[in-house]
Amino acid sequence: MTEQAARTHALYLIAATKAAAEAEQIDAALRLAADSLKMEIGYVGRVDGSTLVITNHLGEYMVDVGTVMELDRSFAGRAISQRDVIVVEDMNDRASKPDNAPLYPGLRAYIASPLIVDGAVTGAIGMLARRRIAFSESDKQFMRLVAVLVSTLLERQSQKQLLDRMAFYDQLTELPNRAKFMATLGDALDDARTGEHLFAIHSIDLDGFKAINDSAGHAVGDLALQEVGRRLRELVRPSDLPARLGGDEFVLLQGEISRPSDTAALASRIVTKLSEPYVLDGVTYALGASVGVAVFPGDGRDAKSLLRNADLALYAAKNQGKGRAEFLDRSPASR
């Protein structure tokens, strides 16, 4: 078997690995390309306007996941504009560099290919080495094959992410929906039972939303709900999950806490933040929030009990005059 046939076969085996996630297959393709072409560093990036955002990388040099490269100052941009593989023997040769491109200390050879899906360039894959390399036509063809596989994997990954957002996120506020919240709550219960730690549910109801929706119309009501979603996202930690269950009904899962009283500060911030003035379509509106809190395990050891008791605490908050937070157990120990 020739070298080209062997590495093409290895690429096919990566593509045929059904059990692996797309990100793992892309990383495997990067490693294969690096080994086959004798390169030390590699990356895959997606086009975002006039930039390339790195999604996968191999080796230690200058880039990481999330790094943003300006296309007009990069070799990857040249591959994208030419819609074909480019090769560079010395990246620091002035005649080879794109205008205003940075220096690349310690690097020499470079090869890159655009990623093309349905005729549109969606990204690029680049490989770098610390020595000069004279690339052959078979090297270029292999790089094109790697790019075809990576393009397919990235497109499949995007479709999965789109389907996930459609299934598990509210289209108006972009918050997780009921299905996503309930699944996360189930995981939180499992973790809390295993780790014997506390967490809380904040049931949130908007005070005055119906008046805005009825008087200003549903379009303004939708803007209000979107603003509520934005404000809730600002309040939470990575371990917390705000969600919209429907209408003006929101809920927030507060991740691991040390004691029940830890929930009071967050509940207070929710009430304060959601009660600030809303400027919608150039008009200022008043809107408030009431919050009911239930804490695992004292207020329930399963999802149904926790949600029911958080709702009971919410009803108590609204009965106390709205614009406040209440706990199911109002004894001093839980405040």
N, C-alpha and C positions, 0 to 999 in steps of 0.2 A: 504494500500500500504506500503510495507517495505521501510526502509530508502534507501536501494540500488536502489530499483525500482523508488523511488521518485527522487533521484538525477540523475539517468539515464534518466528519463523522462525530467527533467529540461535541461539536456545536449542536448537531442533531440530537444527541443524547440529552443535552441540557433542555432543549425544546420539548423533548418527550417526557420529561420528569413531571408528571401530572400532579404529584402530591405536594410539590414545592410551591410556595407563594411566588408571585411575579417578582417581588423585590429580591428574593433569594436567587431566582433564575437570572436576573439581571446581574447580580453580583458574581454569579458563576460564569456568565458570559464575559464579564470584565476580566476575571482571573484567567480564563482560557485565552482571551486575546493578549493579555500581558505575557503569559507563558509562551504562546505561539510566536509572538512578534519580538520577544526578548525586551519587553518594556517593564518599567518599575511602577509607573503611576498611571491611573486611568480614572475617567469620570463619565457620567451620563448626566445631561442636563435638558431641561424643558425650556422652550422659548416662551418668554413672557414679555410681550411688547418688544422693546429694543434690547432686552437682556436675556441671558441664559441663566436659569436657576438650577444649581446642582442638586440632583436627586439621589445619586449613588456615586461612590468614589472608592478607589483602591490605592493604597500607599499613602505616604505622609509627605505632602507638599502643598502648601498654600490654599488648597481647597478642602471644603468639608460640605456635608449635606446642608443646604440652605445658602451656600455662597452664591453671590450674584456677580455675573460677568457681563460687561458691556460688549455687545456683539461687534460693534465697529472698532473695538480695540483688542479683539481676540482672534486667535487662529480659528477657533470654532466658528466665529462669525464668517470667516472666509469660506469655510466648508459649506456653511448654510447658504451663503449667497451664490456659490457656484453649484450647489445641489449635487455635489460629488465629493469623493475622497480627495483630501489634500495631504501632501507629505512635505515635511520640512526636515532637512538634515541638521540644521543648527538654528534653534529658535532665537538666538541672540545675534545672529547675522543681520546687520542693519537692512540689507536688501531684502531679507525674507520677512521682516516684521511688518504687521499692519501699522498704519499711522498711529502714533501716540501709544502704542502698546507698551506695557511695562517690561522691565528686564526680567529674565527668568534665571537667576543665578544657579549654576550647577546643572542646568538642563540643556539638552541638545536636540535630540530627535523628537519628532512629533508626527502623529498621523491621526486624522479625524475623518469622520463620515457624518453627513446629516442623517437625521431620523425622519423618514417620510411616511405619512399615513394618508391614504386616499389622495395622493398627489400634493398634499400640503406638508411643508417642513414643520415638524413639531419639536425638534430638539437636535442634539448632536451627541456623539460619543467620541471622546478624545483619549489618546494614549501618549505617554511621554517617557523618555529615557534620558539617562545621564551621559550618554555617549552618542556620537554620530552613527546613523544607520542609513544605509542605502536600501530603500525599500524596493522590492520587486513587484511586478504586475500581479503575481499571485498573492502577495501581501495585501495589495490594494483590494483585490477581489475578495479575499477573506474578510477584510474589514467591512466591505459592503454587505456580506452575508451576516456578520455580527450585528450590523446596524438594522438589517431587516428583522432579525429575531428580537432585538431590543425594542424596536418600534412596535412590533406586535404585542410584546409584553406590556409596554407602557399604555398602549391603547386598551388592552384588556383590563389593566389596573384602573384606568380612568372610568371605564364602563362600570366596574364593580363599585367604585367610589360614588358614582352618580346614582346607581341603584340603591346603594346604602343610604344616601341622603334622601332619596325619594321615599324610602321605606321607613326611615327612623328619625327624620327631622321635619319639623314644621316648616312648610314652604314660606309662610309669611314672616315669621320672626327668626327663622333659621336656628331656633333652639331645638334640642331633642324633643321628640313627641312622646305620647303616652307609651307606645311600644318600647322605645329606647329607654325611657325612664324605668319602666317595670323590669326590664331585663337588668338594668344597672342596679336597681334596688335588690333584686334577687342575688346578684353577686355580692352586694354590700352585706346582706344578711349572712351569706355563707362565710365571708371574711370575718365579720364581727363575732359569729359563733365560734369560729376557729381561734381567732386572736383574742377573744374575750375583751373587745373594746366597744366603745359607745359610738353611735352616730345619730343624726337627727333628720327629721322630715319637717320642712317648713311649708305649710299650705298657705298660698297667697291668693287673696282676692282683691281686685281693684275697686276702690270706692269712688263712685261717680262716673264710671266708664259708660254706663247705659245712657246717662244724660248727654254725654259728648256724642255718642254714637247716634242717638235719636235727633239731637239738635243740629249737629254739624254734618252728619252723614257717615256712611260706612267707610268712605275713603279716608276721612280724617280719623275715624275709629281705628282703621288698620295702621295708620301712621303712629297712633298712640301705642298700639300693641307692639309695633316694631321697636319703638323707643323703650318700652318696658323691657323687651328682650335684650336690647343693648345695655341698659343699666344693670340688669341682673348679671350679665356676663362680666361687667366691670367689678362686681362685688365678690366673685367667687375665687377660690383657690383651685389648682389643678385637680384636687381630690374631690371637689364639689361638683354637683350637676344640677343646673337649672333647667326646667322643662316647661313647655306649654301643653297642658292637657286638653285644652279646648276653650273657645270663647275667651273670656277674660280670667280664666282659671289657670294659675301658674303654681308650680311646686319646685322646691329646691331640696336636693339631698345634700346635707352637710356631712362630708366624710369624717373619718376618725377624729374624735374629740376626747379630751381628758376627763371632763366631767360635765354633767348636764348644764351647769351655769355657763359653759362656753358658748352655748347656743344663744344666750340672751343678747350678746353684743352683735352677732350677725343679724338676728331678728330685728334689732333696733335699727341697724344700718339699712336693712331692706325697707322698713317703713319710712325712714328719712329720705332715702334715695328716690323711692318711687313716689314720694309726695312733693318733690321739687316741681316747679312750674314746667309745663310742657309747651314748647313753641312748635305748633303744627301748622304748616301752610301759612306761616306768617302771623298766626294768631296764638295768643297765650291762653292755655287752658289749665284749670285746676283739677288734679287727679290725685287720689290718695291710695293707700293700701292698708289692709288688715292682714295679720299673719297669725297662724296657729301652729304651735310646735309640739311634736311628739318625739320622744327620745327612746332609742333602743338601749336596753331591753325593758326599762321600767314602764314605758307606755305601749308596749307591744313587742312580741317576739316573732311576728310574721308580717308580711306586707299588708294584708287586709287590715289587721289590727292597728298597725302604725298609721296607715292612711285614714282610717276611720277616726282615730283619736286625734290626729292632726286636724281633721275637719271639725271635730267637736271643739277643739281649742280655738279654731278660727271662728266658729259661731259665737263662742264666748267673747272673743275680741270685738266682733261686730255688735254684739249686744251691749258691750261696755261703752259703745260710742264710736267705734271705728277708728281708723288711723292709729292702731296700736297692735302690739303683739301679746299673745297670751299662751300659757302652757296648759296642758291638760291638768297637771297637778300644780296647784297654785300655792303649795306649801313653801316656806322659806328655803328649804333645801334645794328646791328645783328652780329657784329664781336666779 
